[in-house]
Amino acid sequence: MQKVIRIAYLILVLDITSLFAQFSITPYLAKRLGFNTIWFGYLQTTVGIIQLLGGPVFGRFADLHGARAALTLSSLSSAVYFVILGCSTNVPLLFISKLPAVFMHGMPGVQMVVTDLTEPGNRASALGRLGLCFGVGMIMGSSLGGTLSTRYGESFAAFVAAAGSLLNAALVVKFIPAHTKKRAETDSATATDKNLAVGAESVFSLSDITGLMRFPGVREMFTIKIISGLPSVVFQVMFSIIAMNFFQLKAEQTGYLLSYFGLVQMVMQGGVIGRLTGKYSERTLLLLSIGTASIVGLAQALMTNVQEFCAVVIPMMFSLCTFNVITDTILTKSVPSSYSGTMLGLCSSVQALLRTVGPTIGGFLYQNYGVLSFGYIQCSVNLLLFLYLLKSNFRKTEEYQS
């Protein structure tokens, strides 16, 4: 079991490496093709819509057909994505390159493997280590993508990322079991007794997917993820534009800055969050992450250069990492393990939903009010949410255990 988890961590590192290589490729390729801020926002929105539609279906597919099939599908889709991206010489082809993103859900796939193979009490720590892998991939991918794009061109960098995705697919087929769920039958029976089971086994059944919202506390937690997550996602999806225009960074410099993000995330995931989850309740950590996000928003509004931003990154990554780990842990504990993939797919769709509306909102704010508007909105939204949660006793989700 531990060997499978370690291989899953490696698979995630490679997946995120390719993903962040793409983040260092797409903005500069789009700029070379004549995109302005608004059209780049449309491109990002297209990706968000595609992944929004694909996330729940991918999660349900993983529950029904196993982790190996799901992760293989994700890796092969990534390879196709990067090949088309590397061949993109015009605007329509650049948009077409985003279509395979409908099945590109490596993080939820690996999360499902780890969730299935760990006990609920150890889940927050195990999912936290995925963030450490994310940080490693961010550093490698950002540096690799920026360096290759600057020295050899965007197309070459995209083809290297495609090769990495094919390597990932081979690792999945070789080392990941066809099925990782060991408690599915017991959990399903428990859910049925409580009249909470989501129904028939269909990948495309909307009622099966949305039925998870009937579990106690799930709907409220998703609402919190959306409200708190939107301002930070708006900043994230616009960061490439901010790096180019506000900080005046080149592709290689942007890659180094993203690598710094990854380094900070590694420290947070490896040295901070794991210890906090063992000492404090999930409610306390959720409040801490939202309160910190409010302070980070104010700091973003006041920053004037890249050096100040590097200081802001430290509390920003702490807030993001803690928030994502805690909310995902709460949500996966709230449903039987037989539906963990579907739940993680829905979590992925929340991010996709935010990335769908984020570029449009971000483009409008950037054009009309500048970079400081992102910070003030994040500060206000998270402060109000923090005060609301502090005064209310939001429902504790029910834990399903073997």
N, C-alpha and C positions, 0 to 999 in steps of 0.2 A: 504493500500500500504506500509506504513512504517513498519507494522508488518511483512509483507512478506520479506522486505529487511533485517530486523533484523534477521529473521530466516535464510535467505540466508547467512548472515555473520556467524552465528553459524555453518551452514553446511560446510562452507569453513574452519572454524577453525578445525573442526573434520577431514575433508579431508586432510588438510595439516599436522595435527598431525600424522595421519596414514602414510602419505608419508614420513615425516622426521623420523619416527620410522624405516621405511625401510632403509633410508640412514645410520642409525646406525647399521643395521643388515647385509645388503648385502656385504659390503667390507670384514667384518670379516668372514662371512660364505664362501665367495669366497676364502679367504686366507686359511681357514681350508680345503677347497677342493683342494688346490694346485695351485690356480691361481697365475700367476705372473702379472706384470704391463701390459704387452701387452694383455694377455687374459682378464684381467679386462676391458681393453679398448674395446675389442671385445664385451664383455657383455653390456657395456654402449652403444656401437654403435647399438647393436641389439634393445635395448629399444628405441633409437632415431629413427631408421627406422620404427619401429612399430607405434610410436606416430606420426611420420611424415605422414604416410599413413592414420592414423585414425583421425587426427585433423580436416581437412576440411570436411570429411564425418560426423563427430560428430557435427560440427557446422551447417551443412546443415540439419542434422536430427533434431537438436534443433529448427531451424527456421520452419521446416515443421510440427513437431509433438509436439512442446511445451517444456517448461523448465522442467516440472515434469518428462516426459518420458526420457529426456536426462540426467538429474541428477540421476534418478533412475538407468539407464543403467550404468552410471559412477560408482556409489556406489557399485552396485552388482559386476561389473567387478573388482573393487578394492578388494572386499572380496575374490573373486576367486583367484586373484593374490597373496594375502597374505597367503591363505590356501596352495597353491602349493609351495610358497616360504618356508613355515614352514615345508613342507614335503620333501624339497630338500636335498637328501643325496648323490647326484652325480652331475657331470657336466651337462649332458643332461637335467636333471630335473630342474636345476637352470636356464638354458636357456628357457625351456618350461614355467617356471613360469612368464616370461616376456610377453607372448603372450596376456593375458588379458589387457595389457597396451594400446592396440589399442583403447579401449573405456574409458580409465581413463583420463578424462578431466574435473575434478571438477572445477578448476579455470575458464576456459572459460564458463562453464555452469552457474556459479554464476555471472560472469561478464555480461552474457547476461541478466540475471534477473535484475541486477542493471541498466544496460544500457536501458532496455525496460521501467523501472519504474522511470527514472529520465529524466529531460530536458537536452538538450545539454549544456546549460550554467552551469549546476551543475555537469556535468558528471565527470570532472577531479577530483573534490573533492570526489565524491561518489566512483569512482574507486580507489582513493587514500586510502580511508578507508578499501578497500579490502586488501591493503598492510598491514594495521594494523592487520587485522585478520590473514594474512599470518604470520606475526611476532609472534603472540600468538601461532599459530599452530606449528611454527618452534621451539619455546621454549619448548612447551609441548612435541612434538614428539621427539625432539632430546634428551631431558632428559629422557623421558620414554623409548625410544628405547635403549639408551646406558645403562641405569640402568638395564632394564629387560634382555638385552643380556648378560651383565656381570654376573648377579646373577643367572639367570635361563636358559640362553641359547638362541640362535638366534631363534629357532623354537617357543619357548613359546612367545617371543616378537612378532613374525609374527602372531601368532594366536590371540593375544590381538589386534593387528592392524586390523585383519579381523573382529573381533567383533565390533570394532569402525566403520568400513565401513558399516556393517549391521545396526547399529544404525542410521547412516547417511541416509541410504535408507528409513528407517521408517519415519524419519523426513521429507524427501522429499515428500513421499506419503501423509503424514498427513497435511503438511502446505503449500507446493508450489502449486500454481494454475496450471491447465493443460496448460494454455496459458497466457503469460504475455504481449504480444504485443497488444497495443491499437491503434497504428497508422499505422499498416502495409498496409492497403488498400490505404490510402491516399498517403503514401510514394511510394508505388508501382506505382500508377498512375502517380505521379510526375516523377519518374524515366523513365517510358515509354514515357512520353511526351518529355523527353530529349534524347531519344534513348540510354539510359544507362542501361535499365533493363537487368538482366542476363538470363532470359528465363524460361524454363519449370521447374515445380516443381518435381525434381528428386533428391533423396538423393545422388545417385552415378553419377550424371551428371558432368563430368569434365568441360564441357563448362559453366555450371551454376556457378561452384565454381571459376574457373579462370577468368570468366567474370568480377568479381569485380575489376580486375586489370585495367579495362578500365575507372574507375572513376578517375577524376582529382587528381593528386598528390599521388595516392595510390602506384603506382609502385616505385616512388622515395622514399617514406617513408619506404617501405619494404627493399629497397636497403640499406638505412641508418641503419635499424634495423640489417641487416645481417652483414654489414661491422663493425659497432661498437660493436655488440654483440658477434661476434665470439671469440675475445681474452679473454673476461671475462668468456665466457662459457667454453673455454678450461681449464681455471684455476679451474672453479667450478667442472667440471666433474672429474678432477684429484685431487680435494681437499682431498678426503678420503685417497688416496695414500700418498699425501703430509703430511697429519696429522700423518699417521702411520710411514712413513720412514724419513721424514725431521724433523718433530717436535717430533717424538718418543712418540706419544700419544696412550693411551689405548682407548678401545671403550667407556668407561664411560667418559673419559676426552674429547674425540672428541664430545660426546653428549653435554657436558657442553659448549664447544666452539661454537657449532652450536646454542645452546640456547642463547649465547651472541650475535650471529648474529641476532637472532630473536628480542632480546631486543633492539638492535640498530635500527633495521628496524622499530619496533614499535614507537620509538621516532621520527624517520624521517617521517613516515607516519602520525603519530598523531599530531606532533607538528611543523613540518617544511614544508612539501610539500603542505599541504592544504592551508597554509598562502601564500606560494609563488605563487600558481596558481591563487590566487585572486589579486595579485599585478603585476605580470609580464606576458608577452605574452608567448604563447607556443613556439614560435621560440627562444626567449631568454632562456627559461628553457631547451630547447633541446640543445642549444649551451653550456649552463652551465654544463649540465650533461656529454656531450662528452669531454669538456675541463677538467672536474674533473677526468674523467676516465683515461685521459692521465697522469695526475699527480699521480693517484693511481698506474698505471702501473710502473712508475719509483720507487715509494716507495716499491712496491712488489719486484722489482729487487734488492733493497738494503737491504731488511730485512734479519735478521740472526737468529731470535728466535721467539717464539710464543708471547712473550710480545710485540715486535715491530709489529707483525702482528695484534694484537688486536687494536693497535693504527691506523693501516692502514684501518681496517674494517670500521671505522666511515665514512671517505669520500667515501669509496667503496660502502657502502650501500646507502649513499645519491645519488651517481651517478646512481646506478642500479635502485633504486626506482623511481627517477625522470624520468629517461629515459623510463622505462616501462610504467609509468602512462601517460606521455605526448604522446608517440608514439601511444599507444592504444587509447587514447582520440582522437587524430587527425584522426586515421583510422576509428573509429566508427562514427565520425562526417561526414566522407566523403561519407558514403553510407546511403540509407534509412534504417529505423529501422527494416524493414522486412528482411533485410540481415545482421543484427548485429551479429547473432549467427555464420553465415558463415564467416564473417570478423574476429571475435574473434577466430574461429577455424583456420583460416589462420595464425593469430598471434601466436597461439599455435604451429602451424606447423613450423614457423620460428625457435622457440626455439628447436623444435624436430630436425629440419634440422641441426642446429648448434650442438646439442648434438649427432647427427649421425656422423658428421665428427670430432667433438671435441675430443673424446677419442683417435682416431687414431693419430691425430695431437699431442695431449697432451702426449700420450705414447711415440711417437718418440722424441719429444722435451725433455721430462723428462729423457729418457734413454741416450740421446746424449749430451744435453746441460744443464741439471739441472733445478732447480726451477726458477732461475733468468731469464731464457729465456722467461717465460710466461710474466713477468713484462715488459721486454724491448719491446716485440712485442705489448703488449697492449698500451704502451706509444706511440710507433711510429705510429700505425694504427690510434688511436684516435686523435693524434696531426695533422696528415695529413687531416683527415676528418674534424676536427674543422676548420682548415685554409681554406679548400675548401668551407665549408658552410658559413664561415664568409665573404668570398668574393663574394659568389653567392647568389642570391635571389631565394631560392628554392620555388617552387609553393605552394601557400596556398591552402589547400584542401577545397572543397565546403562543406558547412554544410547543412544537411537536417533537417528541423525542422517541427514540426506539424503545 
